Amino acid sequence: MTSPEPRPPAPARPSDPASFQEMWRDLAPLGRDPGSGGYRRYAWTAADTDCRAWFRAQAEDRGLTYEVDRNGNQWAWLGDPLAGDAVVTGSHLDSVPDGGAFDGPLGVVSSFAALDELRRRGARFTKPLAISNFGDEEGARFGLACVGSRLAAGRLTAAQAHELRDGDGIPLPKAMEAAGYDPATLGPDPERLARIGAFVELHVEQGRALDLSGDPVGIASAIWPHGRWRFDFHGEANHAGTTRLADRRDPMLTYAETVLAARREAELAGALATFGKVSVEPNGVNAIPSLVRGWLDSRAADQSALDTVVAAIEAAAREAADRTGIDVQVVRESFTPVVEFEHALRDELARILGDRPGTGHPGAGRRGIPVLGTGAGHDAGILSGSIPTAMLFVRNPTGVSHSPAESATEDDCAAGVLALADVLEGLACP
């Protein structure tokens, strides 16, 4: 079951598919903030609509069968979508606030470019191939990551999705309706997932492992367990200019101690912990806050380390709150356990990329291709519980991500396209 999708008028495009560079140039201005230089492609906004129109145009330029599923995820099919055992690639086009250009879009643009490469080679497909754009992967608007893939995989129910609200209190269903989609169709999509034999997501690396190893492309081994916790610190609003320091119940101080504790405990546990979002009430320069709400993002290589660091941060928050007369509440808003990508598919990617010299990508060769873990979540991780999934990473020379400084060189992007083309040929053209 699909939802109708609006398509705003678009400028005429050439009949031949665009090259990687042309696609990148077309996509680059969409949702870009002129002040920060970063991207604000939030789910079900005008920028998101523009990105979706771009995806549809790319699909139709290539004569692919285009559709949008019941959860707003976009699909472009080569071959019969109902045939089964399909090979799917793709990623997402939305962004974090003022995010970089590569996180998500590199995977989508590379997917179309890889298909163009395979057609240039004269590849004969024995399985259906699809390119996907999963909606609201970053969770920037509604506070939950991977909404589109979570819904499809049954990891998020329709009722739970209907309760999601953005910072202005707008429910997800109303946002979908405003963008021209029907929220009544939201829900699990097991029939579609059952027709997929493998999903391979290419993504810019969000770290420096490949830069340090000197490799342009790598294979993902696993995604670290990670989650988001909301810390609510309740104090007492009062006048900043008349209230004695000794008489204050200032939740900002308790929050600040908790932020410092997060860094300390993460270092001790060998994990990662970040308070990257905060809201304050009443949020006045001359007012002692009544409420400080902070969101913790924590990740670790294994579940034990993650449990240790989060428990220690919560204990530090409660200890500080007891000393200062603050009430603290902690709510886990999302959690994803460790994701081990299917070993057979991961090994097949390594075989394809290690045993096929002559295709031109620098990642192939005698030394083999590096396999690395990541602390970042992805749609491939969500889908791994339902279908075989794997990931390719493209080198990020600085390791900076979720920032306008995020980057990858043209040569490394080209290496990623060729590696993805090799993988898709090996999987869909055996």
KAZILIN-V514950 format. One record per residue. N is the residue number from 1. RES is the residue in one letter. PSI is psi in degrees with one decimal (999 if undefined). BURIAL is I if it has 9 or more other C-alpha atoms within 8 Angstrom, else O. Layout:
n:N res:RES psi:PSI burial:BURIAL
n:N res:RES psi:PSI burial:BURIAL
This chain:
n:1 res:M psi:130.9 burial:O
n:2 res:T psi:158.6 burial:O
n:3 res:S psi:144.1 burial:I
n:4 res:P psi:144.4 burial:O
n:5 res:E psi:127.6 burial:O
n:6 res:P psi:148.2 burial:O
n:7 res:R psi:103.4 burial:O
n:8 res:P psi:156.1 burial:O
n:9 res:P psi:137.9 burial:O
n:10 res:A psi:151.5 burial:O
n:11 res:P psi:152.6 burial:O
n:12 res:A psi:142.8 burial:O
n:13 res:R psi:155.1 burial:O
n:14 res:P psi:155.8 burial:O
n:15 res:S psi:-27.0 burial:O
n:16 res:D psi:143.3 burial:O
n:17 res:P psi:146.0 burial:I
n:18 res:A psi:151.4 burial:I
n:19 res:S psi:170.7 burial:O
n:20 res:F psi:-47.7 burial:I
n:21 res:Q psi:-39.8 burial:O
n:22 res:E psi:-42.6 burial:O
n:23 res:M psi:-42.3 burial:I
n:24 res:W psi:-41.9 burial:I
n:25 res:R psi:-38.5 burial:O
n:26 res:D psi:-39.8 burial:O
n:27 res:L psi:-30.2 burial:I
n:28 res:A psi:-40.5 burial:O
n:29 res:P psi:-16.7 burial:O
n:30 res:L psi:119.0 burial:I
n:31 res:G psi:13.0 burial:I
n:32 res:R psi:130.5 burial:I
n:33 res:D psi:124.9 burial:I
n:34 res:P psi:-23.5 burial:O
n:35 res:G psi:-52.4 burial:O
n:36 res:S psi:-24.5 burial:O
n:37 res:G psi:-1.9 burial:I
n:38 res:G psi:178.2 burial:I
n:39 res:Y psi:142.5 burial:I
n:40 res:R psi:63.1 burial:I
n:41 res:R psi:80.5 burial:I
n:42 res:Y psi:153.2 burial:I
n:43 res:A psi:134.2 burial:I
n:44 res:W psi:34.1 burial:I
n:45 res:T psi:177.4 burial:I
n:46 res:A psi:-38.7 burial:O
n:47 res:A psi:-39.8 burial:I
n:48 res:D psi:-42.1 burial:I
n:49 res:T psi:-42.1 burial:I
n:50 res:D psi:-41.2 burial:I
n:51 res:C psi:-39.5 burial:I
n:52 res:R psi:-39.2 burial:I
n:53 res:A psi:-38.6 burial:I
n:54 res:W psi:-46.3 burial:I
n:55 res:F psi:-45.6 burial:I
n:56 res:R psi:-41.2 burial:I
n:57 res:A psi:-40.4 burial:O
n:58 res:Q psi:-41.5 burial:I
n:59 res:A psi:-46.0 burial:I
n:60 res:E psi:-32.3 burial:I
n:61 res:D psi:-29.1 burial:I
n:62 res:R psi:5.8 burial:O
n:63 res:G psi:24.1 burial:O
n:64 res:L psi:153.1 burial:I
n:65 res:T psi:117.5 burial:I
n:66 res:Y psi:139.7 burial:I
n:67 res:E psi:159.4 burial:O
n:68 res:V psi:131.9 burial:I
n:69 res:D psi:-176.9 burial:I
n:70 res:R psi:-16.1 burial:I
n:71 res:N psi:11.2 burial:I
n:72 res:G psi:4.5 burial:I
n:73 res:N psi:141.1 burial:I
n:74 res:Q psi:146.1 burial:I
n:75 res:W psi:140.5 burial:I
n:76 res:A psi:116.4 burial:I
n:77 res:W psi:136.4 burial:I
n:78 res:L psi:114.1 burial:I
n:79 res:G psi:-177.7 burial:O
n:80 res:D psi:116.0 burial:O
n:81 res:P psi:-20.4 burial:I
n:82 res:L psi:-1.9 burial:O
n:83 res:A psi:-29.0 burial:O
n:84 res:G psi:165.0 burial:I
n:85 res:D psi:35.9 burial:I
n:86 res:A psi:151.4 burial:I
n:87 res:V psi:123.5 burial:I
n:88 res:V psi:140.7 burial:I
n:89 res:T psi:171.4 burial:I
n:90 res:G psi:-171.3 burial:I
n:91 res:S psi:-125.7 burial:I
n:92 res:H psi:163.0 burial:I
n:93 res:L psi:-6.4 burial:I
n:94 res:D psi:172.9 burial:I
n:95 res:S psi:165.8 burial:I
n:96 res:V psi:169.2 burial:I
n:97 res:P psi:124.2 burial:I
n:98 res:D psi:43.0 burial:I
n:99 res:G psi:177.5 burial:I
n:100 res:G psi:174.8 burial:I
n:101 res:A psi:-19.7 burial:I
n:102 res:F psi:-29.6 burial:I
n:103 res:D psi:100.8 burial:I
n:104 res:G psi:-66.0 burial:I
n:105 res:P psi:-32.5 burial:I
n:106 res:L psi:-40.0 burial:I
n:107 res:G psi:-37.0 burial:I
n:108 res:V psi:-48.8 burial:I
n:109 res:V psi:-41.7 burial:I
n:110 res:S psi:-31.9 burial:I
n:111 res:S psi:-46.6 burial:I
n:112 res:F psi:-40.4 burial:I
n:113 res:A psi:-36.7 burial:I
n:114 res:A psi:-39.2 burial:I
n:115 res:L psi:-42.8 burial:I
n:116 res:D psi:-40.7 burial:I
n:117 res:E psi:-42.2 burial:I
n:118 res:L psi:-38.1 burial:I
n:119 res:R psi:-38.8 burial:O
n:120 res:R psi:-37.3 burial:O
n:121 res:R psi:-14.7 burial:O
n:122 res:G psi:29.4 burial:O
n:123 res:A psi:141.4 burial:I
n:124 res:R psi:111.6 burial:O
n:125 res:F psi:130.2 burial:I
n:126 res:T psi:-4.3 burial:O
n:127 res:K psi:153.6 burial:I
n:128 res:P psi:147.1 burial:I
n:129 res:L psi:137.7 burial:I
n:130 res:A psi:149.7 burial:I
n:131 res:I psi:133.6 burial:I
n:132 res:S psi:152.9 burial:I
n:133 res:N psi:104.9 burial:I
n:134 res:F psi:135.8 burial:I
n:135 res:G psi:147.1 burial:I
n:136 res:D psi:50.1 burial:I
n:137 res:E psi:-38.9 burial:I
n:138 res:E psi:-23.7 burial:I
n:139 res:G psi:22.2 burial:I
n:140 res:A psi:-30.3 burial:I
n:141 res:R psi:-42.7 burial:O
n:142 res:F psi:3.8 burial:I
n:143 res:G psi:5.8 burial:O
n:144 res:L psi:124.8 burial:I
n:145 res:A psi:153.7 burial:I
n:146 res:C psi:43.3 burial:I
n:147 res:V psi:-45.8 burial:I
n:148 res:G psi:-47.0 burial:I
n:149 res:S psi:-33.3 burial:I
n:150 res:R psi:-43.8 burial:I
n:151 res:L psi:-47.0 burial:I
n:152 res:A psi:-38.8 burial:I
n:153 res:A psi:-0.2 burial:I
n:154 res:G psi:15.3 burial:I
n:155 res:R psi:-8.2 burial:O
n:156 res:L psi:124.4 burial:I
n:157 res:T psi:161.2 burial:I
n:158 res:A psi:-40.0 burial:I
n:159 res:A psi:-41.6 burial:O
n:160 res:Q psi:-40.1 burial:O
n:161 res:A psi:-37.5 burial:I
n:162 res:H psi:-19.3 burial:I
n:163 res:E psi:-10.8 burial:O
n:164 res:L psi:137.8 burial:I
n:165 res:R psi:149.3 burial:I
n:166 res:D psi:-175.2 burial:I
n:167 res:G psi:-19.7 burial:O
n:168 res:D psi:6.1 burial:O
n:169 res:G psi:8.5 burial:O
n:170 res:I psi:122.3 burial:I
n:171 res:P psi:150.5 burial:I
n:172 res:L psi:-43.3 burial:I
n:173 res:P psi:-39.7 burial:I
n:174 res:K psi:-36.9 burial:O
n:175 res:A psi:-41.0 burial:I
n:176 res:M psi:-45.0 burial:I
n:177 res:E psi:-40.9 burial:I
n:178 res:A psi:-28.4 burial:O
n:179 res:A psi:-0.6 burial:I
n:180 res:G psi:18.5 burial:I
n:181 res:Y psi:157.6 burial:I
n:182 res:D psi:107.8 burial:I
n:183 res:P psi:-11.0 burial:I
n:184 res:A psi:-17.4 burial:O
n:185 res:T psi:-5.9 burial:I
n:186 res:L psi:142.3 burial:I
n:187 res:G psi:176.5 burial:I
n:188 res:P psi:151.0 burial:I
n:189 res:D psi:58.0 burial:I
n:190 res:P psi:-30.7 burial:O
n:191 res:E psi:-41.8 burial:O
n:192 res:R psi:-47.2 burial:O
n:193 res:L psi:-31.4 burial:I
n:194 res:A psi:-19.8 burial:I
n:195 res:R psi:2.9 burial:I
n:196 res:I psi:123.8 burial:I
n:197 res:G psi:-26.4 burial:I
n:198 res:A psi:142.1 burial:I
n:199 res:F psi:125.1 burial:I
n:200 res:V psi:120.5 burial:I
n:201 res:E psi:125.7 burial:I
n:202 res:L psi:138.9 burial:I
n:203 res:H psi:146.7 burial:I
n:204 res:V psi:140.0 burial:I
n:205 res:E psi:137.7 burial:I
n:206 res:Q psi:62.2 burial:I
n:207 res:G psi:-174.0 burial:I
n:208 res:R psi:18.0 burial:I
n:209 res:A psi:-44.2 burial:O
n:210 res:L psi:-35.9 burial:I
n:211 res:D psi:-40.3 burial:I
n:212 res:L psi:-30.6 burial:O
n:213 res:S psi:-15.4 burial:O
n:214 res:G psi:20.6 burial:O
n:215 res:D psi:139.3 burial:I
n:216 res:P psi:-25.4 burial:I
n:217 res:V psi:143.3 burial:I
n:218 res:G psi:170.5 burial:I
n:219 res:I psi:138.2 burial:I
n:220 res:A psi:138.3 burial:I
n:221 res:S psi:-42.4 burial:I
n:222 res:A psi:161.0 burial:I
n:223 res:I psi:127.4 burial:I
n:224 res:W psi:149.1 burial:I
n:225 res:P psi:141.7 burial:I
n:226 res:H psi:161.2 burial:I
n:227 res:G psi:176.0 burial:I
n:228 res:R psi:131.8 burial:I
n:229 res:W psi:137.2 burial:I
n:230 res:R psi:126.8 burial:I
n:231 res:F psi:118.8 burial:I
n:232 res:D psi:119.2 burial:I
n:233 res:F psi:111.1 burial:I
n:234 res:H psi:122.1 burial:I
n:235 res:G psi:-140.2 burial:I
n:236 res:E psi:121.3 burial:I
n:237 res:A psi:141.1 burial:I
n:238 res:N psi:175.0 burial:I
n:239 res:H psi:127.3 burial:I
n:240 res:A psi:-21.6 burial:O
n:241 res:G psi:-7.6 burial:O
n:242 res:T psi:-14.6 burial:O
n:243 res:T psi:122.9 burial:I
n:244 res:R psi:147.4 burial:O
n:245 res:L psi:-38.9 burial:O
n:246 res:A psi:-20.9 burial:O
n:247 res:D psi:0.4 burial:O
n:248 res:R psi:144.3 burial:I
n:249 res:R psi:81.6 burial:I
n:250 res:D psi:107.3 burial:I
n:251 res:P psi:-17.0 burial:I
n:252 res:M psi:-36.1 burial:I
n:253 res:L psi:-42.1 burial:O
n:254 res:T psi:-40.9 burial:I
n:255 res:Y psi:-43.5 burial:I
n:256 res:A psi:-41.5 burial:O
n:257 res:E psi:-36.2 burial:I
n:258 res:T psi:-38.4 burial:I
n:259 res:V psi:-44.3 burial:I
n:260 res:L psi:-37.4 burial:O
n:261 res:A psi:-36.1 burial:I
n:262 res:A psi:-43.7 burial:I
n:263 res:R psi:-44.1 burial:I
n:264 res:R psi:-47.0 burial:O
n:265 res:E psi:-33.6 burial:I
n:266 res:A psi:-41.3 burial:I
n:267 res:E psi:-40.8 burial:I
n:268 res:L psi:-35.6 burial:O
n:269 res:A psi:-4.7 burial:I
n:270 res:G psi:33.7 burial:O
n:271 res:A psi:-170.1 burial:I
n:272 res:L psi:139.2 burial:I
n:273 res:A psi:130.5 burial:I
n:274 res:T psi:127.0 burial:I
n:275 res:F psi:101.6 burial:I
n:276 res:G psi:-4.3 burial:O
n:277 res:K psi:137.3 burial:O
n:278 res:V psi:143.2 burial:I
n:279 res:S psi:146.1 burial:O
n:280 res:V psi:137.9 burial:I
n:281 res:E psi:135.9 burial:I
n:282 res:P psi:3.2 burial:I
n:283 res:N psi:43.0 burial:O
n:284 res:G psi:144.6 burial:O
n:285 res:V psi:-35.6 burial:O
n:286 res:N psi:26.2 burial:O
n:287 res:A psi:133.1 burial:I
n:288 res:I psi:130.6 burial:I
n:289 res:P psi:149.0 burial:I
n:290 res:S psi:-25.4 burial:I
n:291 res:L psi:131.2 burial:I
n:292 res:V psi:124.8 burial:I
n:293 res:R psi:121.1 burial:I
n:294 res:G psi:147.6 burial:I
n:295 res:W psi:125.8 burial:I
n:296 res:L psi:129.9 burial:I
n:297 res:D psi:124.4 burial:I
n:298 res:S psi:143.1 burial:I
n:299 res:R psi:151.0 burial:I
n:300 res:A psi:163.6 burial:I
n:301 res:A psi:-23.7 burial:I
n:302 res:D psi:165.2 burial:I
n:303 res:Q psi:-38.4 burial:I
n:304 res:S psi:-45.9 burial:O
n:305 res:A psi:-39.1 burial:I
n:306 res:L psi:-46.4 burial:I
n:307 res:D psi:-40.6 burial:O
n:308 res:T psi:-47.2 burial:I
n:309 res:V psi:-40.2 burial:I
n:310 res:V psi:-41.8 burial:I
n:311 res:A psi:-39.9 burial:O
n:312 res:A psi:-37.9 burial:I
n:313 res:I psi:-43.1 burial:I
n:314 res:E psi:-40.7 burial:I
n:315 res:A psi:-39.8 burial:O
n:316 res:A psi:-38.6 burial:I
n:317 res:A psi:-43.1 burial:I
n:318 res:R psi:-35.9 burial:I
n:319 res:E psi:-45.5 burial:O
n:320 res:A psi:-38.1 burial:I
n:321 res:A psi:-39.5 burial:I
n:322 res:D psi:-38.1 burial:I
n:323 res:R psi:-28.2 burial:O
n:324 res:T psi:6.9 burial:I
n:325 res:G psi:31.4 burial:O
n:326 res:I psi:141.9 burial:I
n:327 res:D psi:131.8 burial:I
n:328 res:V psi:137.7 burial:I
n:329 res:Q psi:139.5 burial:O
n:330 res:V psi:127.2 burial:I
n:331 res:V psi:125.1 burial:O
n:332 res:R psi:115.6 burial:I
n:333 res:E psi:-27.8 burial:I
n:334 res:S psi:155.6 burial:O
n:335 res:F psi:137.4 burial:I
n:336 res:T psi:119.0 burial:O
n:337 res:P psi:172.6 burial:O
n:338 res:V psi:139.0 burial:I
n:339 res:V psi:111.5 burial:I
n:340 res:E psi:111.2 burial:O
n:341 res:F psi:144.4 burial:I
n:342 res:E psi:123.4 burial:I
n:343 res:H psi:-37.8 burial:O
n:344 res:A psi:-43.0 burial:O
n:345 res:L psi:-41.4 burial:I
n:346 res:R psi:-43.4 burial:I
n:347 res:D psi:-33.9 burial:O
n:348 res:E psi:-39.2 burial:O
n:349 res:L psi:-43.1 burial:I
n:350 res:A psi:-38.9 burial:I
n:351 res:R psi:-45.6 burial:O
n:352 res:I psi:-46.4 burial:I
n:353 res:L psi:-21.2 burial:I
n:354 res:G psi:-24.9 burial:I
n:355 res:D psi:6.8 burial:O
n:356 res:R psi:64.2 burial:I
n:357 res:P psi:159.8 burial:I
n:358 res:G psi:-8.3 burial:O
n:359 res:T psi:-9.0 burial:O
n:360 res:G psi:-8.5 burial:O
n:361 res:H psi:136.9 burial:I
n:362 res:P psi:-11.8 burial:O
n:363 res:G psi:-20.0 burial:I
n:364 res:A psi:153.8 burial:I
n:365 res:G psi:-176.2 burial:I
n:366 res:R psi:-36.6 burial:O
n:367 res:R psi:-18.8 burial:O
n:368 res:G psi:172.7 burial:I
n:369 res:I psi:137.0 burial:I
n:370 res:P psi:147.2 burial:I
n:371 res:V psi:126.6 burial:O
n:372 res:L psi:151.1 burial:I
n:373 res:G psi:169.7 burial:I
n:374 res:T psi:149.1 burial:I
n:375 res:G psi:0.1 burial:I
n:376 res:A psi:140.4 burial:O
n:377 res:G psi:155.4 burial:O
n:378 res:H psi:160.7 burial:O
n:379 res:D psi:-36.3 burial:I
n:380 res:A psi:-35.2 burial:I
n:381 res:G psi:-41.0 burial:I
n:382 res:I psi:-43.4 burial:I
n:383 res:L psi:-15.9 burial:I
n:384 res:S psi:-23.3 burial:I
n:385 res:G psi:-10.8 burial:O
n:386 res:S psi:-32.6 burial:O
n:387 res:I psi:159.0 burial:I
n:388 res:P psi:127.8 burial:I
n:389 res:T psi:158.1 burial:I
n:390 res:A psi:164.5 burial:I
n:391 res:M psi:146.6 burial:I
n:392 res:L psi:140.5 burial:I
n:393 res:F psi:142.5 burial:I
n:394 res:V psi:137.1 burial:I
n:395 res:R psi:137.3 burial:I
n:396 res:N psi:107.8 burial:I
n:397 res:P psi:-24.5 burial:O
n:398 res:T psi:-16.9 burial:I
n:399 res:G psi:-4.1 burial:I
n:400 res:V psi:133.5 burial:I
n:401 res:S psi:166.6 burial:I
n:402 res:H psi:38.9 burial:I
n:403 res:S psi:151.2 burial:I
n:404 res:P psi:-18.1 burial:I
n:405 res:A psi:-5.1 burial:O
n:406 res:E psi:139.0 burial:I
n:407 res:S psi:165.0 burial:I
n:408 res:A psi:143.7 burial:I
n:409 res:T psi:159.9 burial:O
n:410 res:E psi:-39.9 burial:O
n:411 res:D psi:-40.6 burial:O
n:412 res:D psi:-35.3 burial:I
n:413 res:C psi:-41.9 burial:I
n:414 res:A psi:-39.8 burial:I
n:415 res:A psi:-38.3 burial:I
n:416 res:G psi:-41.9 burial:I
n:417 res:V psi:-45.9 burial:I
n:418 res:L psi:-38.0 burial:I
n:419 res:A psi:-43.0 burial:I
n:420 res:L psi:-40.7 burial:I
n:421 res:A psi:-43.4 burial:I
n:422 res:D psi:-43.6 burial:I
n:423 res:V psi:-45.5 burial:I
n:424 res:L psi:-37.8 burial:I
n:425 res:E psi:-41.4 burial:I
n:426 res:G psi:-31.6 burial:I
n:427 res:L psi:-37.7 burial:O
n:428 res:A psi:-8.8 burial:I
n:429 res:C psi:47.1 burial:I
n:430 res:P psi:999 burial:O
